[in-house]
């Protein structure tokens, strides 16, 4: 039977790799324009006869770039300034040099899509006018102003630190804040300055002014696609067909539709509309119910596999930890340390590992590790707190250690073990929403999408089903507890 299970697992892994090889995977970062460009690429590739998957909102540059290098995705939209400054760390290099350096990692760069989306700093028009601020250098005499800067830009080589050094800015209050949420904070007066992409639709929506980069700090950020050189030739050709076809005005219009509706396929359809066409071609939209069912199924898959692995590994480790000694301290200590690692950090640590990358495997591995501690600890506590007299009686009956464990200790500890599994399951349901950050799907997809455009309605489309699912999981384990635990052992 074990050989059959091993064979089935091996076959599923092989079939999964074959399916992945036959699919062109488009990645995108966690902001509206990247989503829209990803949807444009998906449509163009589909029209070329390819099977395409779009992994939306995978995170910042480091995560998406690593996924591209490692083969987790086939291509994604990027900007030349980011390529030179952040990825290659060679500021000011020309395009031929970029292409040569990228090729060393097995990556190619598409022709320019036609628009420049540079970084900039924005303020509300009313406050900028009141303070007489027109250019970035004007901020030198206003150290009292508050800045809300995207966390990625705070750490970039072409980001906030070098910018303030070049301009001699001494702002005393600088906060890291999500790109989309920063616009809401700026409009509400909670911050005075924010970074922007110059094609952001929010600039017009919130009546903002982009401060002049008078010292020319920011390089050009021409939009391109980065792709794997071993991608299907028809995919590379299809992406190249987008060269020079999107200008700034067109991109801003698509960003506006995407930001307002969170329907990025609809926004992308503006690109495919004919010049004299008054209406946008209809897009087959997935109903909210169908979307929720699909995402819930994927969420349950991630939770179920990771929890099963945690049970299979956690209970034996708990048995080991139930015996006094150094090994017990090592097992419990290790499980405890894993639990303290921030979830986003753990995902980022797993992504560069060849076996994991940007895939469901990474999400399952992270969820498995986070599920261990309650199961290990409760198993150890349940067995170690069995009355000494009962253990002595079991020994006096002449039972072998394995028989004592199987017939007495584990049944006696079952209520405590099940409580640990239930705790892990409920935590797992909530933590699994982070899987969407690496394109693994689940109910985190609308949450990440909603955060990227500051849309509470979209966020709730993922948050409410996740909360309901956590309650149902708890109720299900309460039923399992009544079914498996003898009445005399149940908690009063």
Secondary structure as UniProt FT lines:
FT   HELIX           2..21
FT   STRAND          23..27
FT   HELIX           32..47
FT   TURN            48..49
FT   STRAND          51..55
FT   HELIX           61..70
FT   STRAND          75..79
FT   HELIX           80..82
FT   HELIX           83..87
FT   TURN            91..92
FT   HELIX           95..103
FT   TURN            104..106
FT   STRAND          107..109
FT   STRAND          119..124
FT   HELIX           125..131
FT   HELIX           136..141
FT   TURN            143..144
FT   STRAND          146..149
FT   HELIX           151..155
FT   TURN            157..158
FT   HELIX           160..167
FT   STRAND          173..176
FT   HELIX           179..187
FT   TURN            188..189
FT   STRAND          193..197
FT   TURN            198..199
FT   HELIX           202..205
FT   TURN            206..207
FT   STRAND          208..210
FT   TURN            214..215
FT   STRAND          222..228
FT   TURN            229..230
FT   HELIX           233..240
FT   TURN            241..244
FT   HELIX           248..261
FT   HELIX           264..272
FT   TURN            275..276
FT   HELIX           288..321
FT   HELIX           326..340
FT   HELIX           343..351
FT   TURN            354..356
FT   HELIX           360..384
FT   HELIX           388..396
FT   TURN            397..398
FT   HELIX           401..404
FT   HELIX           405..409
FT   HELIX           410..431
FT   HELIX           432..438
FT   HELIX           444..453
FT   HELIX           456..484
FT   HELIX           487..489
//
